[in-house]
Amino acid sequence: MAADKRPSFIEHSYFLITLSNFTLIPYDLDHILSNPFSNLPTTACRIIDMQKGDVLFRQNQTTSGLYRVVSGCVTLQRTGQVGDTLTLHRAVSGGLFAEASVFSATYHCDAICTEAGSVTKIAKADVVATMQSNPAFSEGFTRLLAVQVQQYHAHIELLAIPSAKERILAAVQAGYFDATVTELATRINLSHEACYRALRGLCDDGRMIRVGRGKYTLS
């Protein structure tokens, strides 16, 4: 990784869409709460440049901070007991991840750069100290975590859909299909083969259209 650089300010972030009965709900933090991270000391934040394949942290590694994507993309993955990989989240520009690490001794997944760019790392120690001394920051950060919990609940709800075709359709409607078919399959806990079969079935049913190699859209 390249040398770290300190940012002058952390901008408001824009949360990715989530599901509620499989409809899109955008979460704009500008309207949910004022940016809590503006209350942190400037020394709490540093920029990390990253290349594709770089690992920001590993599952079970001791936590040291949370992150905001400045540019590029970071995928959060968890490895199961039999070696299977599940994509938990795909963080893009403006997105926060690893917020729960503030309350955990270890990270619960791997964070891997899948598109070169940079992230802001926000020191866990400074977040904890500011929560104890600044009620406004504590409230804002708690609200932020509440939004994340809603997103996780929606993701679990999606994974519980038994039909591969219906699960893919819900995932596409929720904006999950913004990369490759392989990544979509991993993100919604399907085998690559099952994902391709379901996509073909959705096209045959007239509910989706194949617009290019590995590219599909809703009809």
N, C-alpha and C positions, 0 to 999 in steps of 0.2 A: 504494500500500500504506500501511497505517497505521504509526505509529511503532512501533519495536521495544521489547519489554519483556523483562527478564531473568528467567528462571525460577529458583526456588530449588533444584530437583532434577529430574533426568530419571528417570522411572519405568522399570521393566523394560518391554520391548516384547514383543509377541506376534506371532511370524511367521505370515504367511499360509500356508495349506496348500500342499503341493506334491504332485507325482505320483511314484509308483514303481509301474510296471506299472499306472498309471491307478487307483490307490487313494489315499485321503486319508491324509496323515500330518501331524498338527499338530505344530508346533515351538514349544514353550513355553520361552522363554529362561530362565525361573526355574529350570527343571530341567536345562538344558544348561550354563549357566554363570552365575556371579554377574554382576550388571550392571556391565560395565567402565566405563561412562561416569561412575559415581560417583567414579572416581579423577581426573577432570578438574577443573581449577579452575573455580569458578562463573562466572568471566568468559568461559569458553569457549562458553557457551550463551546464546542470546537467542531470544525469541519474535517471530515475524513473523506478523501478521494478514494474511489473504488473502481476496480475493473471487473468485468464479467468473470464470475467464478470466485471472487474474493469472499471470504467468510467473516462476517462481523462478530458472530458469536456462535457457540455450539450448545446443543442441548446438554444440560447438567453443568455447564460452565458457571462460575460465580458471577452474579450480576454486578454490573458497574454503572449502568445507565440505560436510558431509553433513547430513541432515535426519531428523527424527522428526515424524510427524503427530500433533498434539495433538487436533485435531478437523477434520472435513471430509474432503476427498479430493484427492489429487494423482495425476495420470496421467503416466507417463513414456512419451514417444513419440519415435520416430526416423523421420526422413524419408529415403526412399531416393533413388537417383540420378534416378529418373524422376518424383519428386514424390509417390510413394505413402507413406502413413503407417502405421507399425506400432506398436501399443501394446505396450510391453515389460512394464509393471507398473502396477498400480493400488494405491496406498498409502492405507490408511485409518487411523483412529485407533489409535495404538500402533505403527504400522509405520515401519520405517526405510527410507530410500532414499538412493542416491548414496554408499554406503559406499566403493565402489571409487575414488571421486574422490580419496581420500587418497593413492593411488599413481599418479594420472594428472594430467597437466598441464591437460587440458581435459575438460569433460563430454561424454559420448558420446550424449546425447539431450536432449530438451526436457522440462522439468518444468512442467506446467500444472495450475493449480487447477481442478478440475471440480466442486467443492462447497465453498462458503465455509467457512472455519474458521481454523485457525492451525497453524503448524509451529514446532518448535524447530530452529534452525540451530546446528550444532556446528562450531566453527572448525577448519579443517584443520590450521593451524599448531599448535594446542594438542594435537590428536590425535597428530600426528607427534612432537612434543616429549615427550609422555607415553609413547608407545611406546618411545622411546629410554631413558627414565629409570625406567620402571615395568614390570618383567617380567610382573606379574599382569595389568595392563591390556593389554599386548601379546598375551599368550596369550588373554585373553578376546575381544579384537577379532579375532584370527585365527580363533577358533572361530566367531564370528559370520559372518565372511566365508565360511567353509567351508559353513555352512548356506545362504548365499546362492548359492553355486556349485551346490549340489544343486538348488536351486529353478530356476536357469537351465537346468541340464541337463534337468530335467523339462519345462520349457517348450519347449525345442528338440525333445524327444522327441514332445511333443504336436503341434507344428507339422509334424512329419515324417509324420503320419498322412495318407495320400493321399485317403481318402474324406472328403468334407465332412461327411456325416452322422456318421461315426465320430469325426471330430475334434471336432465339436460335442458329441457325447455324452460324450466324455472330458473336454471343457472344463467341461460342466455338472457332471459328477461331481466335478471338482476345485474347484468353487466359483467358476469364472470368470464365470458368468452372474449377476452381482449388480447389473447396471445395465440399459442398453438393448441391443436387438438390434444396433444400429449399433456400439456400443462393443465388444460381443462379437466382431463380425465383424472389426473392426480389430485386436483383441487376438490373434485366432487366424489372422490373415492370410488372410481370405476377403473376397470382395466382398460388399457388403450383399445383393445379389440372390441370390448363391449361399447365403448364410447363411439367408435367409428360405426359399428352396427346400428346403434341407436340413431346416430346422425343420418345414416342412409335411410332408416325407417321413417324418420321425421320428414325427410325429403320426399319419400314415396307417399307419405300421407298428405303432402301438400302444406305442411306446417312450417317447413324451412326450405331454403333454396341454397344450393351449392353455387357459389359465385366465383370459385377459383380453387386451386389446390390447397386443401386445408382451411378454406374460407367458407363460412356459412352465414346466412342471415335469416331472420324471421320473414315468412312470406306475408 
